[in-house]
Amino acid sequence: MENMFDGKVRVGISSCLLGQEVRFNGGHKRDTFVTNELSRYFDYQPFCPEVEAGLGIPRQVIRLIQTDRGDRAVNSGDYSLDHTDVLTGLADELLPSLQGLCGYIFMQKSPSCGVFRVKSYHQQSGIPDPKGQGVFAARVQQLLPWLPIEEAGRLHDSHLGENFLTRVFTLSDWRKNVQAVPSIARLMEFQSRNKYLLMAHNPELAKQLGAELAAVKRDELEAFLPRYRQLLMQILARPASRGQKINALEHVKGYLKNHLSAKEKRLLQQIIEDYRNDQIPFVVPLTMIHHLINVHLSDHTYLQQQSFLEPVPKELGFTNRT
């Protein structure tokens, strides 16, 4: 089994976020977290749909307008110049390469690339409604509903950033250790080492996924893999709440309890309670559990390999802030 964090993960990204001068005004929107921190783990595949659509640099600003055909991406100075079909068509052309990605980071507020709360303007009044979505990003999401996508600005939120990265690294793990050489045994192994992670995000759907997997026969595996991937990403799309993380911690504690001294049990329970009361960050109970596993179960691969204990590289520091 390949390590989750070995090798760089292929991730799509809006070119301007890497410092490429492709904005409408010839500028860029370089994001230092994306370029300095995440670049250690990601192999970026940059793309600017507006440039690839032939709109040029610099270019007239485009905006979303509300029509009876849905939101359309048009020139702000001339609504008759509609670029929607070209921009969405690019996503269709890119589909083969998009299918090889494990995530996509989009530029926020963009009429082509924004994912959330993009301004969409009423044609007559000009009043904006912040409920739109960039037309290229929307088409990517429509084509690949399982692909983790996020806006660069939202990655700076600890919970949203951790959730996106958890999905990206889990999908990368799936590609390397299941999709590359599929078998029932490898899929069961993947499910096993992600048990507590899935429990922490959506216990009901995680239980359903486990039941569906248990019923799969060998000759049904190929048809089941897309279904498994879709449910896997659907489970992880919901950020793990504090209560759900505590539930998973309690299950791990239950697995450990027969190996711990009375003092260790009390200490671990107190740490979990302190996390429950928001007195310490999530990294503290995780660190304690890692320590106890290393002391008592260092050769026990089931717990050692649980992705819940390190869903994203600890060097990024997300568990220090959640």
C-alpha positions as CSV (number, residue, x, y, z in Angstrom):
1,M,0.0,0.0,0.0
2,E,1.3,3.4,-1.0
3,N,1.5,6.1,1.7
4,M,-1.3,8.8,1.4
5,F,1.2,11.6,1.3
6,D,3.9,10.1,-1.0
7,G,4.2,11.9,-4.3
8,K,2.5,15.0,-5.4
9,V,-1.3,15.1,-6.0
10,R,-2.6,16.4,-9.3
11,V,-4.9,19.4,-8.6
12,G,-6.4,21.8,-11.1
13,I,-6.1,25.5,-10.3
14,S,-7.1,28.9,-11.7
15,S,-3.9,30.2,-13.3
16,C,-4.0,33.6,-11.6
17,L,-3.7,32.0,-8.2
18,L,-0.2,30.9,-9.1
19,G,0.8,34.4,-10.0
20,Q,0.3,34.1,-13.8
21,E,-0.7,37.5,-15.2
22,V,-3.9,36.4,-16.9
23,R,-6.5,38.6,-15.2
24,F,-8.7,41.0,-17.2
25,N,-6.4,43.8,-16.3
26,G,-3.2,41.9,-16.9
27,G,-2.6,41.3,-13.2
28,H,-2.7,38.2,-11.1
29,K,-4.1,37.0,-7.7
30,R,-1.2,35.0,-6.3
31,D,-2.2,33.2,-3.2
32,T,0.8,32.6,-0.8
33,F,-0.8,29.6,1.0
34,V,-1.5,27.9,-2.3
35,T,1.9,28.6,-3.8
36,N,4.1,28.3,-0.6
37,E,2.4,25.6,1.5
38,L,0.2,23.5,-0.7
39,S,2.7,23.4,-3.6
40,R,4.8,21.0,-1.4
41,Y,2.0,18.4,-1.9
42,F,0.2,19.4,-5.1
43,D,1.2,19.1,-8.7
44,Y,-0.8,22.0,-10.1
45,Q,-2.5,21.9,-13.4
46,P,-3.2,25.7,-14.1
47,F,-5.9,26.8,-16.5
48,C,-7.6,30.2,-17.2
49,P,-10.8,29.6,-19.1
50,E,-11.2,33.3,-20.1
51,V,-7.8,33.3,-21.8
52,E,-8.3,29.9,-23.4
53,A,-11.7,31.2,-24.7
54,G,-9.7,33.8,-26.7
55,L,-10.8,36.8,-24.7
56,G,-7.3,38.2,-24.5
57,I,-5.2,40.1,-22.0
58,P,-6.2,42.7,-21.1
59,R,-9.9,42.2,-21.8
60,Q,-13.3,43.6,-21.2
61,V,-14.7,42.6,-17.8
62,I,-17.3,39.9,-18.0
63,R,-20.2,39.5,-15.6
64,L,-23.1,37.1,-14.9
65,I,-26.5,38.2,-15.9
66,Q,-29.8,36.6,-15.1
67,T,-31.8,35.3,-18.1
68,D,-34.6,32.8,-18.8
69,R,-31.8,30.4,-19.8
70,G,-30.1,30.8,-16.4
71,D,-27.0,32.9,-15.6
72,R,-25.0,33.9,-18.7
73,A,-21.4,35.2,-18.8
74,V,-21.4,38.4,-21.0
75,N,-19.3,41.4,-21.6
76,S,-20.1,44.0,-19.0
77,G,-20.2,46.7,-21.6
78,D,-22.2,44.8,-24.2
79,Y,-24.6,42.1,-23.1
80,S,-25.0,40.8,-26.6
81,L,-21.4,39.4,-26.4
82,D,-22.2,36.1,-24.6
83,H,-19.2,33.9,-23.8
84,T,-21.1,31.2,-21.8
85,D,-21.1,28.4,-24.4
86,V,-17.4,28.8,-25.1
87,L,-16.5,28.8,-21.4
88,T,-18.6,25.8,-20.6
89,G,-17.5,24.0,-23.8
90,L,-13.9,24.2,-22.5
91,A,-14.8,22.1,-19.5
92,D,-16.2,19.4,-21.9
93,E,-13.0,19.5,-24.0
94,L,-10.9,19.2,-20.8
95,L,-12.9,16.3,-19.4
96,P,-10.3,13.6,-20.1
97,S,-7.6,15.5,-18.2
98,L,-10.1,16.7,-15.5
99,Q,-10.9,13.1,-14.7
100,G,-7.3,12.6,-13.7
101,L,-7.4,15.3,-11.0
102,C,-8.0,14.8,-7.3
103,G,-9.2,18.3,-6.7
104,Y,-9.7,21.8,-8.2
105,I,-8.9,25.2,-6.6
106,F,-10.9,28.1,-8.2
107,M,-10.6,31.8,-8.0
108,Q,-13.4,33.3,-5.9
109,K,-15.9,35.8,-7.2
110,S,-15.0,35.1,-10.8
111,P,-17.9,34.9,-13.3
112,S,-16.0,32.0,-15.0
113,C,-14.3,30.3,-12.0
114,G,-16.2,31.3,-8.8
115,V,-17.9,28.5,-7.0
116,F,-19.9,30.3,-4.2
117,R,-21.6,33.6,-4.0
118,V,-20.7,35.0,-7.4
119,K,-22.7,38.2,-8.2
120,S,-25.3,37.6,-10.8
121,Y,-26.9,40.8,-12.1
122,H,-30.6,41.5,-13.0
123,Q,-30.6,42.8,-16.6
124,Q,-32.9,45.7,-16.2
125,S,-32.3,46.9,-12.6
126,G,-28.6,46.0,-12.5
127,I,-29.1,44.8,-8.9
128,P,-26.7,41.9,-8.1
129,D,-27.7,38.7,-6.5
130,P,-24.8,37.0,-4.7
131,K,-26.0,33.5,-5.4
132,G,-24.4,32.8,-8.8
133,Q,-21.6,30.4,-9.8
134,G,-18.9,30.9,-12.4
135,V,-20.0,29.2,-15.6
136,F,-16.8,27.2,-16.1
137,A,-16.7,26.0,-12.5
138,A,-20.4,25.1,-12.6
139,R,-19.8,22.9,-15.7
140,V,-16.8,21.2,-14.1
141,Q,-18.9,20.4,-11.1
142,Q,-21.8,19.2,-13.3
143,L,-19.5,16.9,-15.2
144,L,-17.6,15.5,-12.2
145,P,-19.8,15.8,-9.1
146,W,-17.4,13.7,-7.1
147,L,-14.4,16.0,-7.7
148,P,-13.4,18.0,-4.6
149,I,-13.6,21.7,-5.5
150,E,-13.0,24.8,-3.4
151,E,-12.2,28.5,-3.7
152,A,-8.7,29.7,-2.8
153,G,-10.1,32.3,-0.4
154,R,-12.0,29.7,1.6
155,L,-8.9,27.5,2.1
156,H,-7.8,30.1,4.7
157,D,-10.8,29.0,6.9
158,S,-9.4,26.2,9.1
159,H,-12.5,24.0,8.9
160,L,-13.1,24.5,5.1
161,G,-9.5,24.1,4.3
162,E,-9.1,21.0,6.3
163,N,-12.2,19.5,4.7
164,F,-11.1,20.2,1.2
165,L,-7.6,18.7,1.8
166,T,-9.1,15.7,3.5
167,R,-11.2,15.0,0.4
168,V,-8.2,15.6,-2.0
169,F,-5.8,13.3,-0.1
170,T,-8.5,10.6,0.4
171,L,-9.3,10.6,-3.3
172,S,-5.6,10.4,-4.1
173,D,-5.3,7.4,-1.8
174,W,-8.3,5.8,-3.5
175,R,-6.7,6.3,-7.0
176,K,-3.3,4.9,-5.9
177,N,-4.5,1.9,-3.8
178,V,-7.8,0.9,-5.3
179,Q,-8.5,2.3,-8.7
180,A,-5.0,1.5,-10.0
181,V,-5.3,-2.2,-9.2
182,P,-8.9,-2.8,-8.2
183,S,-10.0,-5.8,-6.1
184,I,-12.5,-6.6,-3.4
185,A,-9.6,-7.1,-1.0
186,R,-8.0,-3.7,-1.7
187,L,-11.4,-1.9,-1.5
188,M,-12.1,-3.6,1.8
189,E,-8.6,-2.5,3.1
190,F,-9.3,1.0,2.0
191,Q,-12.7,1.0,3.7
192,S,-11.1,-0.4,6.9
193,R,-8.4,2.3,7.2
194,N,-10.9,5.1,6.6
195,K,-13.5,3.7,9.0
196,Y,-13.2,6.4,11.7
197,L,-12.7,9.2,9.2
198,L,-16.0,8.4,7.4
199,M,-17.7,8.0,10.8
200,A,-16.5,11.5,11.8
201,H,-18.0,13.1,8.7
202,N,-21.3,11.3,8.1
203,P,-22.0,8.2,10.2
204,E,-25.3,7.4,8.6
205,L,-24.0,7.4,5.0
206,A,-20.8,5.7,6.1
207,K,-22.8,2.8,7.5
208,Q,-24.7,2.6,4.2
209,L,-21.5,2.6,2.2
210,G,-20.2,-0.3,4.4
211,A,-23.3,-2.3,3.8
212,E,-23.2,-1.8,0.0
213,L,-19.6,-2.8,0.0
214,A,-20.2,-5.9,2.0
215,A,-22.9,-7.0,-0.6
216,V,-20.7,-6.6,-3.7
217,K,-19.6,-9.7,-5.6
218,R,-16.4,-10.0,-7.5
219,D,-18.1,-9.7,-10.9
220,E,-19.9,-6.6,-9.8
221,L,-16.8,-4.7,-8.6
222,E,-16.1,-2.7,-11.8
223,A,-19.6,-1.4,-11.9
224,F,-19.6,-0.6,-8.2
225,L,-16.4,1.4,-8.1
226,P,-17.9,4.7,-9.5
227,R,-20.8,4.3,-7.0
228,Y,-18.3,3.8,-4.1
229,R,-16.3,6.9,-5.2
230,Q,-19.4,9.0,-5.4
231,L,-20.6,8.0,-1.9
232,L,-17.1,8.4,-0.5
233,M,-16.8,11.9,-1.7
234,Q,-20.4,12.7,-0.6
235,I,-19.6,11.5,2.9
236,L,-16.5,13.6,3.2
237,A,-18.1,16.7,1.6
238,R,-19.8,17.3,4.9
239,P,-17.2,18.8,7.3
240,A,-16.8,16.7,10.5
241,S,-18.5,18.4,13.5
242,R,-16.9,18.5,16.9
243,G,-19.5,16.1,18.2
244,Q,-18.8,13.6,15.3
245,K,-15.1,13.9,15.9
246,I,-15.7,13.1,19.6
247,N,-17.8,10.1,18.6
248,A,-14.9,8.8,16.4
249,L,-12.4,9.5,19.2
250,E,-14.6,7.5,21.6
251,H,-14.6,4.5,19.2
252,V,-10.8,4.6,19.0
253,K,-10.6,4.8,22.8
254,G,-12.8,1.8,23.0
255,Y,-10.5,-0.1,20.7
256,L,-7.5,0.9,22.9
257,K,-9.1,0.4,26.4
258,N,-8.0,-3.1,27.1
259,H,-4.3,-2.1,26.5
260,L,-4.3,1.0,28.7
261,S,-3.7,1.5,32.4
262,A,-6.3,3.1,34.6
263,K,-4.3,6.3,34.7
264,E,-4.0,6.4,30.9
265,K,-7.7,5.8,30.5
266,R,-8.5,8.7,32.8
267,L,-6.1,11.0,31.1
268,L,-7.4,10.2,27.6
269,Q,-11.0,10.7,28.7
270,Q,-10.1,14.1,30.3
271,I,-8.4,15.2,27.1
272,I,-11.5,14.2,25.1
273,E,-13.7,16.1,27.5
274,D,-11.4,19.2,27.2
275,Y,-11.8,19.0,23.5
276,R,-15.6,18.6,23.8
277,N,-15.6,21.8,25.9
278,D,-13.5,23.7,23.3
279,Q,-10.6,24.1,25.7
280,I,-8.0,22.5,23.5
281,P,-7.5,22.0,19.7
282,F,-8.1,18.7,18.0
283,V,-4.4,18.0,17.7
284,V,-4.2,17.3,21.5
285,P,-6.4,14.2,21.6
286,L,-4.9,13.0,18.3
287,T,-1.3,13.4,19.7
288,M,-2.3,11.5,22.8
289,I,-3.8,8.6,20.8
290,H,-0.7,8.4,18.6
291,H,1.4,8.2,21.7
292,L,-0.7,5.4,23.3
293,I,-0.7,3.4,20.0
294,N,3.1,3.7,19.8
295,V,3.5,2.6,23.4
296,H,1.0,-0.3,23.4
297,L,0.2,-1.2,19.8
298,S,3.2,-0.2,17.7
299,D,2.8,-3.3,15.5
300,H,-1.0,-3.0,15.2
301,T,-1.5,-1.8,11.6
302,Y,-5.3,-1.4,11.9
303,L,-5.0,1.6,14.2
304,Q,-1.6,2.8,12.9
305,Q,-3.1,3.2,9.4
306,Q,-6.4,4.9,10.4
307,S,-6.6,8.1,8.2
308,F,-8.7,9.7,10.9
309,L,-5.6,10.2,13.0
310,E,-3.9,12.2,10.2
311,P,-6.2,13.0,7.2
312,V,-3.9,15.8,6.0
313,P,-0.2,16.3,6.5
314,K,0.3,17.5,10.1
315,E,2.9,20.0,8.8
316,L,0.0,22.1,7.5
317,G,-1.2,22.7,11.0
318,F,-4.9,22.4,10.5
319,T,-5.5,20.2,13.6
320,N,-3.9,22.9,15.7
321,R,-6.7,25.3,14.8
322,T,-9.8,23.0,14.7
